């Protein structure tokens, strides 16, 4: 009689985390941008019922976890999941699954196709080894639903508003609508004008969305790129690397440079943001931006 060898996959690298209970594991499942098909969900439920304890846990990063899977069942559980197109997630000092909001596909506020960007980041970086855990987030606008500023790399949709004098009827409603009081009404003799203070502006599109006369329109749009956020033991909000990146090409280039600078300078187990604080934000920005 042939004896089956125990499962010997490098569990810490493939989304299998040991529980405090001996020989039991959590299966961390990958859901890029939080998306799973109905068939995939059906398979996950079946695996949880057969190999776990009949429940799943929804993580804070749009993932699904199956708890209480015995070591002897890891191989069969993984095989069934893969057959349904469900991949395991990432653990340890690696790039984790990319999170994203619905973005421009269905959200009225979404500036761009968040899921497209998330899928491309996933294809390039998921499970790549780094000095510590490394998280990326893509969010479609300044509402910041997927918390771009709490991730090592955060991409947030951004617009730069432009005032159109010929369309404005001087109702003044844009002033209280702006959440950061960036819009001002100016007078010069008998003429008036409206301006947006770009130092205050958070590129949120409130003025362009709510102005019924279309006196505020999108002048430029793109992405705000954040670096160095973390909500771990030592929280740190991310720093803005560039306020308005206008092309995908530039966005991906700056992300690649950011990851490269982190790999070059970080200590073992040091998060990106803590490395930035140790070296200095301006030095890191200069190296990434090529200044």
Beta strands, then each sheet from edge to edge (+ up, - down):
strand 1: 16-18
strand 2: 24-29
strand 3: 57-58
strand 4: 64-70
strand 5: 99-100
strand 6: 136-139
strand 7: 153-163
strand 8: 183-188
strand 9: 191-196
strand 10: 216-227
strand 11: 239-245
sheet 1: 1+ 2- 4+ 3-
sheet 2: 5+ 6+ 7+ 10- 11+
sheet 3: 8+ 9-
end
